[in-house]
Amino acid sequence: MMARIGFFLMLLLIVLAAAATVEEQKAPWRIHTLFSVECQDYFDWQTVGLVHSYRKARQPGPITRLLSCTDEERRHYRGMDLAPTFEVPSMSRHPRTGDWYPAINKPAGVVHWLKHSKDAKNVDWVVILDADMIIRGPIIPWELGAEKGRPVAAFYGYLRGCNNILARLHTRHPELCDKVGGLLAMHIDDLRALAPLWLSKTEEVREDRAHWGTNITGDIYGQGWISEMYGYSFGAAEAGLRHKINDDLMLYPGYIPRVHAEPILLHYGLPFKVGNWSFSKLDHHEDSIAYDCNRLFPAPPFPREVEMMEVDRNARRGLFLSLECINTLNEGLLLHHASMGCPKPQWSKYLSFLKSRRFSELTKPKYLKPHQMGDQLSKEKMISDESEKAHPKIHTLFSTECSTYFDWQTVGLMHSFHLSGQPGNITRLLSCTDEDLKKYKGHDLAPTHYVPSMTEHPLTGDWYPAINKPAAVLHWLNHVRTDAEFIVILDADMIMRGPITPWDYGAKRGHPVSTPYEYLIGCDNVLAKIHTRNPAACDKVGGVIIMHIDDLRKFALLWLHKTEEVRADKAHYATNITGDIYGAGWISEMYGYSFGAAELNLSHIIKRDILIYPGYVPEPGASYKVFHYGLRFSVGNWSFDKADWRDTDIVNTCWAKFPEPPDPSTVSTDDENSRKRDLLSIECAKTLNEALYLHHQQRNCPTHFEKGAGTFMSIDERNSENLHVTRKIPISSFASNVSSFPRSSRVFRSLRFQIVALWALLVLGFLIVISMGLSSNKGEGSRAKSSRSKRTHTRVLPTSGNNKLYDKDDYDIDIASKA
């Protein structure tokens, strides 16, 4: 009887499974995920991470790696089994122009896949990602709001070429140019129309060297590196595609997510840090970590440590996302190494965490929230509501001169700007004489507006470089069109720690925001009475300025004129009048600002929690957004003074840097105020050195360098300094696949394979039930016969040993039995 019940249950399961299979085959929503790489170790460890996260996030449909290799690279390549792969011809070296531009392989690979892959004929929707991404949850195009003619994409606001001459040159429909990239989800028909245009427009922009300038493209290097991104945007405009732009789906680790957003994709294209730990993919450009047994990226802090680092809930969530990114990468490497036949790694607290239930819970697939789905993801609503209606546009300015002294400061400020999450664009106002400009090497350090130098005043001959700041702002206003509503003005010797926005600090027309400069005692004495009609309106402010564009247009000329006035008033240079410790009129520009603002009755909102000088004790509860390292500061026996580096060419000397500050762990904990002061000082110095390191790396400095004064240490020594530059170790035997990945790319996550496997299991189950039924009938007959023959049979059962099924430390399966 039981056998018959089992038989009918199995038959029912088979029918239901068949019905489900038929339903899935009929569904017109087949998804395929693509990503493009080259035959390099650099892309191999990224591939391991992406494919692992693809499986972990339960992304529907197959995934395919578009692998671009030259014939020579292919002969020596060892990573063919890292992912389901479709090989495409390499266009890194353009076959027609000879131009070396590896990024073109992305559109070229997509074109080749559409033309030659059978998979491209059996798909409805395509998701295109980059290799340096971690998937957190299913990316389902129609749930994101994608439809034919309306792809979904992430927002790339720095593609300013969509709004200027670049778009007018390279597309007939500049009004359709969308600033998008990163995550792309579109219908296959749209991709077929777009792909050839994507490739041809990439070639166009790449060849248009006359318009590679940072002020046109937004490319901070001014070398045409983002031509492929413009190729996509211009190609989509030509094809008539209008994107639904969502700025919440993808997040750069290190950025703070919006309060109600749940990103389903992490893009680790920029350096990021958590406390004193940091990660940059560029540190691992030639890293064979995918093939070096049991070697992982340096472990980040544990979640419970992060909980104590940050009091702001959303900022803390951003730190947790950074942890999730690197931990998922390391988890993928761990599984991959196991599949290679590597020996069992030595136990560690970090490995235990990666295998723990807690980590599994933290990284389980994330799903879109209702407000992230559907039509409300349109560009008109998403971008306008978030950026234009809720928050005004911002532009950040800083002033420098053609000097290596300002160049290293520029490198530091630009690096921190990109990490800070500051909205809008940034422009360096570069003041140079014609002679200086001919010899100047730092044109590509930042987006730049060139202004005439007033270091030597054209009328008086007075030598006063600080006057270039108001003169440059005035020149920028007169020569540049901007749609920004608020302007943030900084100094070059600053490091940003977070966004500086008018909505956070209450700036509005007539009420700029700034930071206190109490030493400007001239606001309270005869100096103000001489140089402004409204001395009572003189505010002792400076450093960071947030001002409405309308106020700045009225104010800039007064700022310049009042600076000239105070500078010419030598009779009142004295320290007891100006507060200038040198009594030489060096802070005339600061008084020019305060007196000019007083003339217009601008009333400043003075904020003490925006800026701090390293070496000063922070105010309780303050979360400073800017370090201003204008003064000497020290930690123990270590000290830093920017003036000591006035004549040192750090930027153009490979691997040059400043002396390393003490390790934060060595800071005394006896006095809490002193500890906080020293930790902030260390953070400022380390950020400067981190910026210089990345700068030298991007300049292709040689990888082997010697230790010396003011230079980076050797690779081995930097390992001990936790800068995460790793040596290659002997490569262990390489297995053909990751343990959790099927061998053949043709069946990898394939629907056909799943259906065949399901049917095989059901048939096997059916045979087992039949066998059980027959055995049961046979057993009943035997027992009856045995009863009749009065024979007694004794069955001896094996004794079981102490089976260890689960070990919370190493999570190995170790089942042992003893007969």
Helices and strands as residue ranges (DSSP letters): H 2-26, E 31-38, H 41-56, E 63-69, H 71-76, E 85-89, G 102-104, H 105-116, G 119-121, E 125-130, E 133-135, H 141-144, E 152-155, G 160-163, H 165-170, G 174-176, E 180-187, H 188-207, G 209-211, H 214-217, H 227-238, E 244-246, E 250-251, E 265-267, E 272-274, E 277-279, G 281-284, H 303-307, H 313-339, H 349-354, H 357-362, G 370-372, G 374-377, H 379-383, I 384-389, E 394-401, H 404-420, E 425-432, H 434-439, G 443-445, E 448-452, G 465-467, H 468-479, E 486-491, E 494-496, H 502-505, E 513-516, G 521-524, H 526-531, G 535-537, E 541-548, H 549-568, G 570-572, H 575-578, H 588-599, E 605-606, E 611-612, E 626-628, E 633-635, E 638-640, G 642-645, G 664-666, H 672-698, H 715-720, H 751-789
